[in-house]
Amino acid sequence: MTMLPVDEYVNAPGRAELVREVRKKINELGVTYIYYQFISVTGRIVGKGIPADHWERTAEKGFQLVYGSTANLFIDRHGQYIGYGPEASELIGIPDPETFVQLPWDKRIARVFCVCFRNREEDENPGAPLTSCARGNLKRHHATFQEKHGMQLRMGCEPEMMWLKRDEAGNPAGGASRPYCYHIDQFESLRPVSMRVIEYCRAMGLDMIQGDHEDAPGQLELNFTYDDALRTADRLATYRQICAQVAREFGLIACFMSKPFMGVSANGCHTNISLWSGGEEAVNPLGNSTLPGMEGVFTYVSGGTNHFMPDSTRHPKKPGPVGLHCIGGVIEHLPALTAIGCSTVNSYRRLWDQGFWAPVYADWGYQNRTCGLRVSAPGRFEYRAVDSMVNPYLLASALLMAFDDGLERRLDPGEPESRNIYQAMKEGKDVKKLPLTLGEALERLAEDEVIRRALPDEMFRVFMHYKGDEWARFNATVTEWDVQRYLDCLP
């Protein structure tokens, strides 16, 4: 009898031993409850909590949850559930045991990331991968890319966010610090908050490397070491959970909204990307005498061959052929990629507020922050058309598709732009502009068959339903600006 894909995943070589190791960790750490979590279409962390007594059964059989949870179980403006109705079956969530780690703020609880499958009893494709599972899609897309090209995507991200005060009613009441960029005294004013975040991050496998106060009220950027694309996406999701918990502890709001204030910088999430072959993985305990989780949570890959490094025989700064073709792929598909990197109505406030470091044009250069893609250092590119609301799993999948197309078609990105892009355009350069509304970005995504492959089957349908409804709701809303602008304009 043919084994279903979900059961093949459960019975993958080496997984049974990892399941046993998790049981040892549960007993060693005194964990009594586990959050089984996966990632919705918008990047929200959803799932179930199950007592640790049931670890082995859940690791084998999984847990069930309605399909619509991949779309946050939200309804659209017409009252219809987004993606899946109440008649739909229930998905199966299968935990990845290597992602098990204890929560440092309540050591009775641990979390584990999961991959979602169709129900075993479905009439069509029973037990198949659920294509609206963002995390599962990335695992499959990356494996396909590695098999085809022999290279691994490594990513590092720069997650900016704002710590906002609350008024007596619990509503936002401005930033918890002044908008002075790189100002150590303002960084110091948020020290209790940032140090608590760093403490929790180290306990959950994030190797924190640097941080600073940015130039918006309450805005911090705390960075962790780059790694394999999936682990980086998992760590960004973990970082957001940590910030939400620290905000509760300090009575603040951890704001990842892209543009809560006009006239100051937005919350970007610049993503540094490179393609590698080879390398070695090593466990970094991050000061923990006993690892409060599985080794996989604390593992980082390093070394190997970086295929984005300059070809010194041709040009001391210009990336070699692999890097140039990948840049060409990103530039070719940047309008569609924007729908994924800038995925909310509010994201485009960032692009409209020019002069605050936001990329608006599809071009590339060395250390040129006016371009959508810059070579930030030898061997890596900084993808800039992405903000702090991004679903990193969708973005990584989409970048892999752009890279694949660039490599397949040997796309040439042209020469790097050294001028301020606005000045270059005044001097006659023809450059494509990024979409400046969510609606336009969704149109570009719908037209782009390459990037659409990053959202296979049901994921594309759910994403477009969710985001199309978001755009329609915005257009169907009378705002304070409307009232102020038009209330008494006649007679």
C-alpha positions as CSV (number, residue, x, y, z in Angstrom):
1,M,0.0,0.0,0.0
2,T,1.4,3.4,-1.0
3,M,2.3,5.6,1.9
4,L,0.6,9.0,2.0
5,P,3.0,12.1,1.7
6,V,2.2,13.1,5.3
7,D,3.2,9.7,6.6
8,E,6.4,9.8,4.5
9,Y,7.2,13.1,6.2
10,V,6.5,11.6,9.6
11,N,8.7,8.5,8.8
12,A,11.6,10.4,7.2
13,P,15.0,9.0,8.0
14,G,16.3,10.2,11.4
15,R,13.1,11.8,12.5
16,A,12.2,9.1,15.0
17,E,15.5,9.7,16.9
18,L,14.7,13.5,17.0
19,V,11.3,12.7,18.5
20,R,13.0,10.7,21.2
21,E,15.4,13.5,21.9
22,V,12.6,15.9,22.3
23,R,11.1,13.7,25.0
24,K,14.4,13.8,26.8
25,K,14.4,17.6,26.6
26,I,10.8,17.7,27.9
27,N,11.7,15.6,30.9
28,E,15.0,17.5,31.5
29,L,13.5,20.9,31.3
30,G,10.2,20.2,33.1
31,V,8.1,21.3,30.1
32,T,4.4,20.5,30.5
33,Y,2.8,22.2,27.6
34,I,3.8,22.8,23.9
35,Y,2.7,25.4,21.3
36,Y,2.5,23.7,17.9
37,Q,2.8,26.6,15.5
38,F,2.7,27.3,11.8
39,I,2.6,30.5,9.7
40,S,-0.5,32.0,8.1
41,V,-0.6,33.7,4.7
42,T,0.1,37.1,6.4
43,G,3.0,35.8,8.6
44,R,0.9,35.5,11.7
45,I,1.8,32.6,14.0
46,V,-1.1,30.2,14.5
47,G,-1.6,26.7,15.9
48,K,-2.6,24.8,19.0
49,G,-1.4,24.2,22.5
50,I,-1.1,20.5,23.6
51,P,0.1,19.0,26.9
52,A,3.6,17.6,26.6
53,D,2.3,14.2,27.8
54,H,1.0,13.8,24.2
55,W,4.2,14.6,22.4
56,E,4.8,11.2,20.8
57,R,1.3,10.8,19.6
58,T,1.2,14.4,18.1
59,A,4.6,13.9,16.5
60,E,3.3,10.8,14.7
61,K,-0.4,11.7,14.0
62,G,-0.2,15.5,14.0
63,F,-3.0,17.8,15.2
64,Q,-6.0,19.0,13.2
65,L,-7.1,22.6,12.6
66,V,-9.5,24.1,10.1
67,Y,-7.9,24.9,6.7
68,G,-9.0,28.5,7.1
69,S,-6.5,29.0,9.9
70,T,-3.9,29.5,7.1
71,A,-5.8,32.7,6.4
72,N,-6.2,33.7,10.0
73,L,-9.9,32.5,9.8
74,F,-10.8,36.0,8.6
75,I,-13.9,36.9,6.6
76,D,-13.9,39.3,3.7
77,R,-16.0,42.4,3.2
78,H,-18.9,40.3,1.9
79,G,-19.0,38.1,5.0
80,Q,-17.3,35.1,3.3
81,Y,-14.4,33.2,4.9
82,I,-11.2,33.9,3.1
83,G,-9.7,30.9,1.4
84,Y,-11.8,28.2,2.9
85,G,-15.4,28.0,4.1
86,P,-16.8,26.1,7.0
87,E,-17.4,23.1,4.7
88,A,-13.7,22.6,4.2
89,S,-11.8,19.8,5.9
90,E,-9.2,20.1,8.6
91,L,-5.5,20.3,7.9
92,I,-2.9,18.1,9.7
93,G,0.0,19.9,11.4
94,I,3.1,17.9,11.7
95,P,5.8,19.2,14.1
96,D,9.5,19.5,13.1
97,P,11.2,18.2,16.3
98,E,14.5,20.0,15.6
99,T,12.7,23.3,16.2
100,F,11.6,22.5,19.8
101,V,12.7,25.1,22.3
102,Q,11.5,26.2,25.8
103,L,9.9,29.7,26.3
104,P,12.2,31.6,28.6
105,W,9.4,33.7,30.1
106,D,7.5,30.6,31.2
107,K,9.7,27.5,31.3
108,R,6.7,25.2,31.6
109,I,6.0,25.9,28.0
110,A,7.9,25.1,24.8
111,R,7.2,25.7,21.1
112,V,7.8,23.7,17.9
113,F,7.3,24.8,14.3
114,C,5.1,22.7,12.1
115,V,4.4,21.9,8.4
116,C,0.8,21.5,7.2
117,F,-0.7,18.7,5.1
118,R,-4.1,17.9,3.7
119,N,-6.3,15.6,5.8
120,R,-5.7,11.9,5.4
121,E,-9.4,11.4,4.6
122,E,-9.6,13.9,1.8
123,D,-11.2,12.6,-1.5
124,E,-8.6,14.5,-3.5
125,N,-4.8,14.3,-2.7
126,P,-5.3,12.9,0.8
127,G,-2.3,13.6,3.0
128,A,-0.6,15.8,0.4
129,P,1.3,18.9,1.3
130,L,-1.1,21.8,2.0
131,T,-0.1,24.4,-0.6
132,S,-1.4,27.3,1.6
133,C,1.2,26.4,4.2
134,A,3.9,29.1,3.8
135,R,6.5,27.3,5.8
136,G,6.1,24.0,4.1
137,N,6.2,25.7,0.7
138,L,9.6,27.3,1.5
139,K,11.0,23.9,2.6
140,R,10.0,22.4,-0.7
141,H,11.0,25.3,-2.9
142,H,14.4,25.5,-1.3
143,A,15.0,21.8,-1.7
144,T,14.0,22.0,-5.4
145,F,16.3,24.9,-6.0
146,Q,19.2,23.2,-4.2
147,E,18.7,20.0,-6.3
148,K,18.6,22.0,-9.5
149,H,21.4,24.5,-8.9
150,G,23.5,22.9,-6.2
151,M,23.3,26.2,-4.1
152,Q,21.7,27.1,-0.8
153,L,20.0,30.4,-0.1
154,R,21.3,32.1,3.0
155,M,19.4,35.2,4.4
156,G,19.9,37.8,7.1
157,C,17.3,40.4,7.9
158,E,17.2,43.8,9.6
159,P,13.9,43.9,11.4
160,E,13.0,47.5,12.4
161,M,10.1,48.0,14.7
162,M,8.8,50.7,17.2
163,W,8.1,50.5,20.9
164,L,5.1,52.6,21.5
165,K,3.6,53.9,24.8
166,R,0.0,53.2,25.7
167,D,-2.5,55.7,27.1
168,E,-4.9,54.9,29.9
169,A,-7.3,53.2,27.4
170,G,-4.5,51.1,26.1
171,N,-4.3,52.9,22.7
172,P,-1.0,54.0,21.1
173,A,0.4,57.2,22.6
174,G,3.6,57.9,20.7
175,G,7.0,56.4,20.7
176,A,8.8,55.4,23.9
177,S,11.9,57.3,22.9
178,R,12.7,60.4,20.8
179,P,13.4,60.1,17.0
180,Y,17.1,60.6,17.1
181,C,19.0,58.2,14.8
182,Y,22.0,56.2,16.2
183,H,21.7,58.3,19.4
184,I,23.1,56.2,22.3
185,D,21.1,58.1,24.9
186,Q,17.9,57.2,23.2
187,F,19.1,53.6,22.8
188,E,19.9,53.7,26.5
189,S,16.4,54.9,27.4
190,L,15.1,51.7,25.9
191,R,17.8,49.5,27.5
192,P,15.5,47.6,29.9
193,V,13.4,46.7,26.9
194,S,16.2,45.8,24.4
195,M,18.1,43.8,27.0
196,R,15.1,41.7,27.9
197,V,14.6,41.0,24.2
198,I,18.2,40.0,23.8
199,E,18.0,37.8,26.9
200,Y,15.0,35.9,25.5
201,C,16.5,35.8,22.0
202,R,19.7,34.1,23.2
203,A,17.6,31.5,25.1
204,M,15.7,30.7,21.9
205,G,18.6,30.3,19.5
206,L,19.0,33.8,18.1
207,D,22.7,34.9,17.9
208,M,22.3,38.7,18.4
209,I,25.1,40.6,16.7
210,Q,24.2,44.4,16.8
211,G,21.6,46.9,17.5
212,D,20.9,50.7,17.3
213,H,18.2,53.3,17.7
214,E,16.8,54.3,14.4
215,D,15.3,57.7,13.3
216,A,11.6,57.3,14.2
217,P,10.0,57.5,17.7
218,G,10.7,54.4,19.7
219,Q,12.4,52.7,16.7
220,L,15.0,50.0,17.3
221,E,16.8,47.6,15.0
222,L,18.2,44.5,16.7
223,N,20.0,42.1,14.3
224,F,20.8,38.4,14.5
225,T,23.3,36.3,12.5
226,Y,22.3,35.2,9.0
227,D,21.7,31.6,8.2
228,D,19.9,29.1,6.0
229,A,16.7,30.8,4.6
230,L,14.3,28.6,6.6
231,R,16.0,29.0,9.9
232,T,16.2,32.8,9.3
233,A,12.5,32.9,8.7
234,D,11.8,30.8,11.8
235,R,14.0,33.2,13.8
236,L,12.3,36.3,12.5
237,A,8.9,34.7,13.5
238,T,10.4,33.9,16.9
239,Y,11.8,37.5,17.3
240,R,8.3,38.9,16.7
241,Q,6.9,36.6,19.4
242,I,9.6,37.7,21.8
243,C,9.0,41.4,21.2
244,A,5.2,40.9,21.7
245,Q,5.9,39.2,25.1
246,V,8.4,41.9,26.2
247,A,5.8,44.5,25.3
248,R,3.3,42.8,27.6
249,E,5.9,42.8,30.4
250,F,6.6,46.6,30.0
251,G,3.1,47.8,29.2
252,L,4.2,48.9,25.7
253,I,3.2,48.1,22.1
254,A,5.6,46.2,19.9
255,C,4.7,47.8,16.6
256,F,5.8,46.1,13.3
257,M,3.4,48.2,11.3
258,S,5.3,49.6,8.3
259,K,4.5,53.3,8.6
260,P,2.7,54.4,11.8
261,F,4.0,57.9,11.4
262,M,4.6,60.0,8.3
263,G,7.6,62.3,8.1
264,V,9.9,59.9,9.8
265,S,11.4,56.6,8.6
266,A,9.2,53.5,8.3
267,N,9.8,50.0,9.7
268,G,11.8,48.3,7.0
269,C,13.1,44.8,7.0
270,H,15.9,44.9,4.5
271,T,16.9,41.3,3.6
272,N,20.5,40.3,2.8
273,I,20.7,37.4,0.5
274,S,23.5,35.2,-1.0
275,L,23.8,31.7,-2.6
276,W,26.3,29.2,-1.2
277,S,27.5,25.7,-1.8
278,G,29.2,23.6,0.9
279,G,29.8,24.9,4.4
280,E,29.5,23.3,7.8
281,E,26.8,23.4,10.5
282,A,27.8,24.0,14.1
283,V,25.9,24.4,17.4
284,N,26.2,27.8,19.1
285,P,25.0,27.4,22.7
286,L,24.8,31.3,23.1
287,G,25.9,31.2,26.7
288,N,23.4,28.5,27.8
289,S,25.1,25.9,30.0
290,T,22.3,23.5,29.1
291,L,20.5,23.9,25.8
292,P,16.9,24.8,26.5
293,G,15.8,23.1,23.3
294,M,17.0,21.0,20.4
295,E,20.4,21.5,18.8
296,G,18.7,22.5,15.6
297,V,17.4,25.7,17.2
298,F,21.0,26.7,18.0
299,T,22.7,25.5,14.8
300,Y,24.2,27.9,12.2
301,V,25.8,27.2,8.9
302,S,29.0,28.9,7.9
303,G,31.8,28.6,5.4
304,G,31.6,27.1,1.9
305,T,31.7,28.8,-1.5
306,N,29.8,32.1,-1.8
307,H,28.7,32.4,-5.4
308,F,27.8,36.1,-5.1
309,M,31.4,37.1,-4.5
310,P,33.1,39.4,-7.1
311,D,34.9,37.8,-10.0
312,S,38.3,39.4,-9.2
313,T,39.6,38.5,-12.6
314,R,37.1,40.7,-14.3
315,H,36.1,43.4,-11.9
316,P,37.1,44.0,-8.2
317,K,33.6,44.9,-7.1
318,K,31.1,43.5,-9.6
319,P,29.6,40.1,-8.6
320,G,30.4,37.1,-10.7
321,P,28.0,35.6,-13.3
322,V,25.8,33.8,-10.7
323,G,25.3,37.0,-8.7
324,L,24.7,39.1,-11.8
325,H,22.1,36.7,-13.2
326,C,20.3,36.6,-9.8
327,I,20.3,40.4,-9.7
328,G,18.9,40.4,-13.2
329,G,16.1,38.0,-12.0
330,V,15.2,40.2,-9.1
331,I,15.2,43.4,-11.2
332,E,13.1,41.6,-13.8
333,H,10.4,40.6,-11.3
334,L,10.6,43.4,-8.8
335,P,7.1,44.8,-9.5
336,A,5.6,41.4,-8.6
337,L,8.0,40.8,-5.7
338,T,6.8,44.1,-4.2
339,A,3.3,42.6,-3.6
340,I,5.0,40.1,-1.2
341,G,7.7,42.3,0.3
342,C,5.3,45.2,0.7
343,S,2.1,43.3,1.5
344,T,-0.2,45.8,3.2
345,V,-2.0,49.0,2.2
346,N,0.1,50.8,4.8
347,S,3.3,49.5,3.2
348,Y,2.9,52.0,0.4
349,R,2.9,55.0,2.8
350,R,6.6,54.0,3.1
351,L,7.2,54.2,-0.6
352,W,5.3,57.5,-1.0
353,D,7.2,59.2,1.7
354,Q,10.3,59.7,-0.4
355,G,13.4,61.0,1.1
356,F,13.3,58.6,4.0
357,W,15.4,55.9,2.5
358,A,12.6,53.9,0.9
359,P,13.4,52.3,-2.4
360,V,11.0,53.2,-5.2
361,Y,12.8,52.2,-8.4
362,A,13.8,48.9,-10.0
363,D,17.6,49.3,-10.2
364,W,20.7,48.2,-8.5
365,G,24.0,49.7,-7.3
366,Y,26.9,49.5,-4.8
367,Q,26.0,51.0,-1.5
368,N,23.2,52.9,-3.3
369,R,20.2,53.1,-1.0
370,T,18.0,54.8,-3.6
371,C,17.8,51.5,-5.5
372,G,15.6,48.5,-4.9
373,L,18.6,46.2,-4.7
374,R,22.1,47.2,-3.5
375,V,25.4,45.3,-3.1
376,S,25.7,46.0,0.6
377,A,29.1,44.2,0.9
378,P,31.1,41.8,-1.2
379,G,29.2,38.5,-1.5
380,R,25.7,39.7,-0.6
381,F,22.8,41.7,-1.9
382,E,20.4,43.8,0.2
383,Y,16.8,43.5,-1.0
384,R,15.2,46.7,0.1
385,A,11.6,46.6,-1.2
386,V,10.5,44.8,2.0
387,D,9.0,46.1,5.2
388,S,8.5,44.8,8.7
389,M,5.1,43.3,8.0
390,V,6.6,40.8,5.5
391,N,5.9,37.1,5.6
392,P,9.6,35.9,5.4
393,Y,8.6,32.5,4.2
394,L,6.8,33.8,1.2
395,L,9.5,36.3,0.4
396,A,12.3,33.7,0.5
397,S,10.2,31.5,-1.8
398,A,9.6,34.3,-4.2
399,L,13.3,35.3,-4.3
400,L,14.2,31.7,-5.1
401,M,11.9,31.9,-8.1
402,A,13.5,35.2,-9.3
403,F,17.0,33.7,-8.8
404,D,16.0,30.6,-10.8
405,D,14.7,32.6,-13.7
406,G,17.7,34.8,-13.7
407,L,20.0,31.8,-13.8
408,E,18.0,30.0,-16.4
409,R,17.7,32.9,-18.8
410,R,21.1,34.4,-17.9
411,L,19.5,37.8,-17.3
412,D,21.8,40.8,-17.4
413,P,20.9,43.5,-14.9
414,G,23.0,46.2,-16.7
415,E,25.6,48.3,-15.1
416,P,25.3,49.3,-11.4
417,E,23.9,52.8,-10.8
418,S,26.3,55.0,-8.8
419,R,24.2,58.2,-8.9
420,N,21.2,59.0,-6.7
421,I,18.5,57.4,-8.7
422,Y,16.4,60.6,-8.7
423,Q,19.3,62.5,-10.2
424,A,19.9,59.8,-12.7
425,M,16.3,60.0,-13.9
426,K,16.5,63.8,-14.3
427,E,19.5,63.1,-16.5
428,G,17.5,60.8,-18.7
429,K,17.8,57.3,-17.3
430,D,14.7,55.1,-17.9
431,V,14.0,53.1,-14.8
432,K,10.9,51.2,-13.9
433,K,9.0,52.4,-10.8
434,L,7.8,50.0,-8.2
435,P,4.0,49.7,-7.7
436,L,2.9,52.5,-5.4
437,T,-0.3,50.9,-4.2
438,L,-1.2,47.4,-3.0
439,G,-3.8,47.1,-5.7
440,E,-1.2,47.8,-8.5
441,A,1.3,45.4,-6.9
442,L,-1.3,42.6,-6.8
443,E,-2.0,43.2,-10.5
444,R,1.8,42.9,-11.2
445,L,1.9,39.7,-9.2
446,A,-1.1,38.2,-11.0
447,E,0.7,38.9,-14.4
448,D,4.0,37.3,-13.3
449,E,4.0,33.6,-13.9
450,V,7.5,33.1,-12.4
451,I,6.8,34.7,-9.0
452,R,3.4,33.1,-8.9
453,R,5.2,29.8,-8.7
454,A,6.3,30.8,-5.2
455,L,2.6,30.8,-4.2
456,P,1.5,27.4,-5.7
457,D,-2.1,26.4,-6.1
458,E,-4.2,27.2,-3.0
459,M,-1.6,29.7,-1.7
460,F,-2.1,32.0,-4.6
461,R,-5.8,31.9,-4.3
462,V,-5.8,32.5,-0.6
463,F,-3.2,35.3,-0.8
464,M,-5.0,37.1,-3.6
465,H,-8.4,36.8,-1.8
466,Y,-6.9,38.1,1.5
467,K,-4.9,40.9,0.0
468,G,-7.5,41.8,-2.7
469,D,-10.1,42.1,0.1
470,E,-7.7,44.3,2.1
471,W,-7.3,46.6,-0.9
472,A,-11.1,46.7,-1.5
473,R,-11.8,47.5,2.2
474,F,-9.4,50.4,2.0
475,N,-11.0,51.8,-1.1
476,A,-14.5,51.4,0.5
477,T,-13.5,53.3,3.6
478,V,-14.1,57.1,4.2
479,T,-11.1,58.3,6.1
480,E,-10.4,61.3,8.2
481,W,-8.5,62.8,5.3
482,D,-11.6,62.5,3.1
483,V,-13.7,64.4,5.6
484,Q,-11.1,67.1,6.2
485,R,-10.5,67.6,2.5
486,Y,-14.0,67.5,1.1
487,L,-16.6,68.2,3.9
488,D,-17.0,71.9,3.2
489,C,-15.4,72.4,-0.2
490,L,-18.6,73.5,-1.8
491,P,-20.4,75.7,-2.7
